[in-house]
Amino acid sequence: MFAPPPAQGPYQGPSPYGNSNSAGAAGPPLDATNILDHPSGPDYRFLAGEGTYTLRYNLQLGTPPAPQSEGAARENPLATKVHPPRAGTRLSLVSTGSSKSVQASSSLKDANKKERNSGDADPVEGGSDKGSTQQSVEAAHGVDSGSKSVFGEKNALLAAASNKDANKRRKPKNNIVKSNSSFVSRVIQPDQLAKRLPEHGQERLLAFGNVHRVFQWLDLASANPADFMTKVLFTKGHPLCHDVNTTTKNFNHIDVVMGFSTGDIIWYEPISQKYARLNKNGAINPSAVYEIRWIPGSENLFLAAHGDGSLIVYDKEKEDAPFVPEDNLSPRPAAAPVQEAGVVLQVDKSVNSSSQKFNPVACWKLSKQRINAFAFAPDGQHLAVVSEDGTLRLLDYLREELLDVYSSYYGGFTCVCWSPDSKYILTGGQDDLVSIWSLTERRLVARCEGHQSWVSYVAFDPWRCEDGSYRFGSVGEDCRLLLWDFSVNMLHRPKAASIRQRGSISSTFGGARSDGLQPDSQASSRLRSNSNLTSSTAIEASVVNHPVQSRLQTARLPPVMSAVIDPHPLCWFAFQEDCIITSCTSGHIRTWDRPREDPDSHHD
């Protein structure tokens, strides 16, 4: 005879905000305090060709429990409902102070030669001291001071009022500490934060990081990195991504944007503790924001990747309004059929639109599945986008044009980045591979095998990229950090590789492309809206949908170093001049000191 189970009380399983909870689960109660320790031993160092990397410290970000007034629910692991997306801990790094920042040059080889031939670089041309920590950050974000064009500069309606006084930049209107918004739970600050800022001096490496529903502001250059500057706790959403505007940042002002699982976006200025909320309650797009970045060279505009496959440009100072694609304001002509998904860039609102009073500034539809990541090229023109549908899309975002579409070996792409000279793109994905793509040759260069699970993050090491040789790294859910050395001359395609039929290129397109890319033998259409364009019909462009390249046709690159560096899945890392910083899904931030080198032996 069947007997029903006894009645159970509230679920007492693991807290969604950490390894323990304040309602009686096993383990110590959660605390708002960060924990810093300095473990040592053979498990906390790894060997590469240049020497031994050693763990400097391990920083565990504390996650405060939700107050009882919020009625924080415990997640039932047997529940069938779809939980909102979450992300592991990722950092946005920015150095502030009087030092000159090093910015990625469009020609890395020329920049390195200039540095060797001249003692002090010209700050106007993007040169700097070798000791600046900002180089890797700005190169990773696609910052190039030599860019001649800026997104939206041809539209007079987007011309922001320039403020020559950097100390009087515009700030959000709302005070986040005194906010009564239901979106913000509370803000935790140390006593007399304003008096603490000058104590650290003007040379600081600041970090902004997310862990579960908490957003933290840290000073990694302080004597104790565990002493946080601010913690902001949110109620309705988890911060999934964030970015710092390197164009507007200075000692007195920092612009930060955050994207949430609810689709909301927050513009946050941490020094004044002011904030503004955009796309409130999904007014423009209700899907989660999986990637967000400031547009290079812009003080106001940033790009957000939503879960429905849309890329949306927002202005931090504009109000939201219900968005209707401008292409729907008038019927699409029958001569513009809808092309297959994954090949068409559908511009629902152009940056050249005359309707720029409210957000969004521009809206592009790329896929029916979520966009996992995107990256701006240091050349200030190209954009690489990877999505859950297993495609890498290369765009000329200044012209709002799709150039190339590549496919993964299998599964979705999860991360993407550019080389400092904008020649190569790295992708990592659910096929456990890191792939190298050439922008100018428009092909897959090599597949990098070494991970045993999904690849979470990829990045180039700008301090070890020179004269056609590149160092890059990758981390994954296998808890591994892999380092790779790549040189064009060292790669040889397998003998079974097929020969490209270059004779068909000129006959198909009749010459070279205006953007400097080599044309290919396949072309398809692109759809645009009628946002102040000359025609609302489909515009033919040399968009190439590249087929998947077989393993026999592709060079394979082994890693020069592979090590398990954390007991938890890794989700982010960054190269700095003196260290590598890594983070995992559980909120651990680890800093690994680089091997000490003889300064006279570097760059011989």
N, C-alpha and C positions, 0 to 999 in steps of 0.2 A: 504494500500500500504506500502510495506516494505521500510524503509529509512535507509541507512547505517549510523552507528554511526560517529560522527565527528572525524576527524583525531586527534590522540593523540601524544604528544611529548614523550620523553624518559620516561621509567618507573620510577616513583617517590615513589615507595613503600619502605618498610623497607630495610635497608642495610643488606647484608649478614654478615657484620662484627660487628653488634651491634644493639642497639635499636634505633639508629638515624644515619644520614649521613650528609655529608657536602654539599649535593646538594639540600637542601631545605626541607627535611623531617621534621616531627614534632620532637620536643625535642632539647636539646642542642647539639652542634656539638661535635663529638667525639674528645677525647684528648688522648695524650700518657701518661697522668698522672694517676697513681694508686690512689685510694681513700681509706683512712682508717677511720673508725668510730668505736665508742664503744657504741652500743645500749644496753639498759638495760630494765629490766622489766620481768614480768612473761612469756612473749613469748620468752625470750632469756635464758631460763634455763630449764632443764628437770631433773627428779628425777629417780634414779636407786636404787638398793638395798644398794649400798655402800655409797650413799649420793647424793648431788645435783651437777650436771654439770652446769657451768655458762659460758656464752659467754665472751671470753676475748676481741676479736675484730672481725670485719668484714672487709675484704680486697677485694675491687672491682678492678680487673685488667682492666686497660684502654687499649683500642684497637685503635691505630691511624688509620685514614682513609687512603685509598689508594691514592697516589698522582695522579693528573690529567694526568701526563705523562704516567701512566700505563693504562689509559682508563678503570678504574674499572667499570664493568658492574653491573647494578642493576638486581636482580633476579626477574623474573616475576612469581608470585605464580601460574599462570594459564598455565605456560609452561609445556609441556609433556615430555621434555627431562629429562634424569636421571642426577641429579646433583652429583658431586663427594662427597664421604663420608666425614663426619666431626665428630669430637669427642668433648665432653664437656671438661671442664678444669680438667686436672689431673696433679699431682705433682710427681716428683722424688726427694726424700729427701736424703741428705747425710750430715753427720757431719764430720768436718775436725778439725784437731788440734792435740794436744799432748795426749789427753785422750785415754785410751785403749778402743777398741770397744768390745761390747758384741756380740758374735756370737752364733747362735742357735746350741744347742748340739743335737746330735743324740739321747741322752737319757735325756729328760728334767728333769725327776725326780732325776737322779743322779747329774745333774748339780745344781739343787736347793739344794740338800743335801750338796754338796761340798761348796756352797756359805755360807750355814749356819754354817758349821763346821770350815771353815777357813776364816780368816779376809780378806786377799787380795788374789785374784785369780791370777793364773799364766797367763800372757798374751800370752804365747806360746800355752797354751792349750785352748785359746779362752775365758778365764775369764776376768772380768772387774769390774770396779766400778759399783755400782747399778745406779749411776746417768747418765750413758751414754745414749744418745738418739739414738745411732746407732743400738741398739738391735732390735727394731721393724723393721727397714728398712732392715737389713741384713737377718733377719728371714723371712720376707715377700718375699725376693728375692731368698731364698733358698741357702744362703751362709753357708757353714759348713767347718770350718778350719780343722776338723778332717777327711775330705775326703781323702782317699788314692789314688783314681784314678781320673784322669783328662781327660776330653774328648779330644780324638785325640792324647794322649801321646804315643800310640804305633806306630804312623806314624812319622818317622824321618823327613819327609818333612814338617811337621807342627811344628817342634821344633823352637819356636821363640827365637831369641837371647836375653837372659836374661840380663837386665841392673840392676846391683846391686845398682847403684846410682839412688835413686828414684827421685832426682832433675833433672836428665837428661833423662827422659823418652821421647820416640819418640812422636812427635806431628805431626798433619797434616801440609801440606805444604802451603795451601792458606790462605791469610789473609781475613777474612770475612768482616772486616770494609772497606777495599779497593777493595772488589770484584766487578768485572764488569759482573758477571754472571746474566743472565736473570732470574735465579731461585730465587735469593736473591734480594729483593726490596731495603731495606736499614737497617742500624743498628743504634739504638739510644742508646747512652751511656751518663752517667753523666760526668761532667767535671772532668778531672784528676782521672780516675778510678783506675789507678795503685797506686795512693797515698791513695786512700780510702781503699784499701784492708787491709793494716796493722792496720788501725784505728779500725777495728772490732775485733782485736785480733785473736788468733789462734783457739779459741773455737767458732765455728760457725755452725749453722744449715742452710745449703743452700738448696734452693728449685728451681727446674727447672719445669716450667709449660707452658702449651699450652692453648691458647684461640683463637679460630678461626684461622687466618693465622699468628698469632704472637707467638713467643717463648720467654719466659722471664726467667731471672736469678734473683732470690731474695735471700736476707739474712734475714731469719725469726728471727735470734737472735739479729738483730740490734735494736736500739732504735725506729726506724720507719721502719717497714717492707714494707711500701709502696714505699720507696726509692729503686727502682730497680737498679740492677747492669748493666744489658744489656737487650735490647729488639731487637730481630731479626724479621724482617718482610719478609715474603715470597710472591712470586707472583703467581706461577703456582700450588702450592699445599698447603694443610693444614697439619700441623703436627698432627698425630693421636695418636702417642705413643712415649715414650722416656724412657731411662734408664741410670743410672750412674754406672760405673764400680767401685765396692768397692774394687777390688783387686789392682788397680793401683792408687786410689785416695790418695792424700796427700794435704798438705797446698799449694803446688806450682803446682799441676797438677790434673786435673779432666777430665776423658774421658766420654763423653756423646754421645749416639747415638739416632737419631730421625728417625721415619718412617713416610712416607707421603702418602697422598691420591693418589698421582701419581705413587707410587711404589718406588720413590727415597728414598735413605737413606743418612743421613748426619752424619759424625763423627765430633764432635765439641769439641774443648778444650777451655773453656771460659776464662781462665786466660790469655792465649797468644792470644786469639781471632783468632785461626787458625781452619780451617775446611777442610774436604774432602768429596766429593760426590760419593757415591757408587750406583750401579744399576741405573746409569744415564739414564734417559728417558726409563726406563724399559728394559735395555739391557739384564738382566738375567730373570726377571719376571716383566711384566708390570702391574700386579694387585696391589691394595692398600696394605699397610702394616698396619695391625690392632693390632699387638702386637710385641714388640721387647725387648729382654733382653740379657745382657751379660751372657755367659756361666760361671757358678761358677768356680772359680779358674783359669780362663783364662785371660790373658792380652790382647789378640788380637781377640778372637772369640766371636761372638754374634749370636743369633738365631732370625730370623724374621718370623712372620706368615703372609702369603699373602692371598689375597682375593680369590684365586683359590683353596684353600685347601692345599697349600704347606707349609712346614717348610723348611727354607733355612738357612744354616750356612754360615756366611760371615767372612772374615778376614779383619780387619780395614785397614791393610797396603797393601793388594793385589789389583791389578787392575781388572777391569771387562773384561769379554770376552763373546761373544755369547755362551749361554749354550745349549748343546744338551745332553739329558739324555744318560748316558753311556750305559744303557741297550739297546739303539737303535743302538749302534755301531755294534752289531751282532744280528741276528734274535733270538728271544726268542724260545726255544724249545717247541714243541707241548705238552710236558709233563707238562708245566707250565701254565695251564689255568688261565684266569683272574677271581678272586673271586668277590663276591658281594661287592659293594661299602660300606665302613664303617667298614669292617673287616680287610682289607689288608693294611699293611704298605708297600708301594712301594718305595724302595730305588733307586732313579734315579741316585744318586751319593753317594758313601760311603765315610765316613771319612778316610777309609783305602785305598782310591784310590791313585794310583801313579801319577795322574795328578792333582797337587796342585799348579801350577804356577799362576793361576788366580782364582778369585772367580767364582762360589761358592766352598766352602770347602766340603759341603755335601748338599744333597737335598732329602727330603722325601715327598712323596705324600700321604696324609691321607684321603682326602675327595674331593668331587666334589663341595662342598659349602665352604664358607669362614670360616676360623678359627678365632674365636672371642677373645680367650685368651689362655694363657698357663702359667704354673708355674713350676719351678724347686723345687724338694723336698730338704729339708736341708740335707738329707742323701747323696747327691752328686751322686745319681744313677738314680732316677726316675723322670719322666716328666709327668705332667698332662695336657691334651689338650682338650679344649671344642670348639665346632663349631656350626655353624648355622643349621646343620642337626640334632641337638638334641642329640649328642653323647659326652660322656666323654671317652677319650682314655688314658690309662696309659701305658707308655713306659719305658723301660730300655734304656735310650739314650746313655749310654756308649757302649752298645752292638748293638744299632740300632734295637731293638726288640720291637714289640708290645705285651703287656701282656693281657690287658683287655679292653673291650668295653662295656660301660654302656649307657643306653638310658634315656632321660628325661621323665617325666610324659606326657608332650606334649610341643611342641615348641622347640626352640633352647636354648642352654646354652649360657650365656653371660659372666660369670666370674668364676674364679677358684682360690683356694689357698690351701696351705698345713698347717697342724698343726706344731708347732715348733719341735715336736719329729718325724715327718714324718709318723705318724700312720694313720692320717685321712685326707681326702680331703673334702673341701667345694666347692659346686657349686651353682650358682644362675642362674635363667633363665627366659624365657618368660612365664613360668607357674606360676610365682609369688612365687615360692618356693625356699627355701634354703635347699639343700640336704647334708647329711653327709654320706661319704663313707669310708669304712675301707679298707686300703691297704692289710693288712695281711689276714683278713677274706674274702676279695674279695666279698663284699656285700654292699648293701645300709643299713645303720644303722638307719637313721631317716630322716623324712621330717619335715621341720620347716615352719609353717604357720604363717603369720602375715602381709606380704606385700600385697598391694592392686594394684600393678602394677609390671612391670618387675623389676627384681633385677639387679642392675648395678655393684655392687662391694661387695666382701666379704673379711674379714681378721680376723685373730686371734689376741687376745691381749696377747702378750708374758709376760706381767707383771701380768696377772691373770690366767696363765695356770700352774698347778702344781699337781703332784701326781694323775694323771688320771682325773682331773677336768679341763675344758677348758672354757674360755670366748672368744666369737667371736662376730663380728658385721656384719651388712649388711646395705646397702643403696640402694634406688631404685628410679624409676621415679615417685613414689608417694610422693616424698619429705620427706620420713621418714628415720630415723636412728633407727635400731632395735639392741638391745643387747640380747645375748643368753648365758645361762650357760648350759654346757653339761658335763655329767659324764656317763661313761659306766655303772656304777652300778645303776643309776637312770632310765635308759631306760628299758622298758619291751615291748617286741613285743606283738601285739594283740593275743588273744587266737586263732584266725582264721589263724594264720600264719602256713604255711606249714613247715613240718619237712624236713630238708636237708637229702638226701640219701647219706650218707658218704661212704657207702659200695662200690658205683660205682666209687669212686675217685681212690682208689688204683688199682682197676681192669683196669681202663682206662689208667692211666699213670704209674702205677707200682711204686709209691713212691713219696716222696716229691720233690718239685722243688728246683733247685740249688739256686734260688734267694730268698728263704725264704718265698715265697707266697704259700698259700694253693691252690692246684690244684682244678679245678672244673670239671663238668661232660660234658662240651661242648668244642670242639676244632675245630679250622679252620686254614687255611693256611695263610702264609705270603709270599709276593713276594719281592725279592731283585734283584738289578742289578748285573751285573758281574764285579763290580769295585774291581778287585783283590781278588775275593772270590774264594773259592774252587770249587764252582759249580754255574752255572747260572740257574739251575732249581729251582722250588719252594721248599722252605725249610719248613718242618713241624715244627710247634712250638705250644705250648699249649696256643694259643690265645683263650680267652673265650669271646664270644659275649653274654652278660647277657640279658635275657629278662626283660621287664619292670615289676617292682614289683607292685602289686595292693595296694591300700590304706589299705585294710584289713590286709595285711601282713607286714605293715611298721609302726613302732612307730612314733608318732607325738610329736613334741617339740614346746611348746609355748615360745614366747619371755619374758624376764624379764623386758624389757623396750621397749616402742614404742613411738616415738615422731616425729611430723613434725617440722623440724629444719630449713627449708629454703623454701621460696615461689617458688623456681624453682626446677626442677628435679635434684636429686643428682646423681653424676656419680663417685665419688671417696672419700675415707677417709683413714686415717692412725692413728694407736694408737702410742702415744708417752708416755714417763714415766709420764709426768705431764699434758697431755692434749690429746684431740682427734681433728684432723684436718680434715675438710670436704670441698668438693668443689662441684659446681653445673655446669649446662650446660651454664650458662650466665657469668661465670667468677668470682663468689664470692667464696672467701676462708675464712672459718670461723674456729677459734680456740676456743675450749671449754675446760676450765680448769676442771681437775678432782676434785672430792671432796677431801678436806683435811683430811688426816687420821693421827691418832696417830702412829708414827713410831714404837712404842713398841708393837702395836696391830697387825701389819702386819706380816704374816708368823709366827704365834705363834707355 
